[in-house]
Amino acid sequence: MCVARHIKQAFAVPSVIMLAMLHQSLAVAESAPEWIYTVRPYDTLIQFANLHLINPDDWRKLQTLNQIKNPYRIPAGSKIRVPLDLVKQGPVNAQVDSIIGEAYLIKANQSKQLLTAGQ
């Protein structure tokens, strides 16, 4: 009985440390810039990772972050949070060639800038 108690205590400390580390890593991921992807019909997490992530094996990170139970069946219309540091492509420069009506650039801080042709 005494040995069993020591074994339980020996496993409890590493478990608490691992939970604290997991909580800390999830908190960091929550504060990092993200891309919110809307799932299309027949998308799978593995297919998404192969197309969009630097390391396709990071689909597991997305599964954990988004609490996806089955990576092969994600309901169309669902939103997936994707940390930008995992994504293959980053922001690029663009030029506005023509505009019909009004068009706005929405910046990261949510401010709007009216666009004009040639910008």
Secondary structure, 3 states (H helix, E strand, C coil): CHHHHHHHHHHHHHHHHHHHHHHHHHHHHHHCCEEEEECCCCCCHHHHHHHHECCHHHHHHHHHHHCCCCCCCCCCCCEEEEEHHHECCCCCCCCCCCCCCCCEEECCCCCEEECCCCC
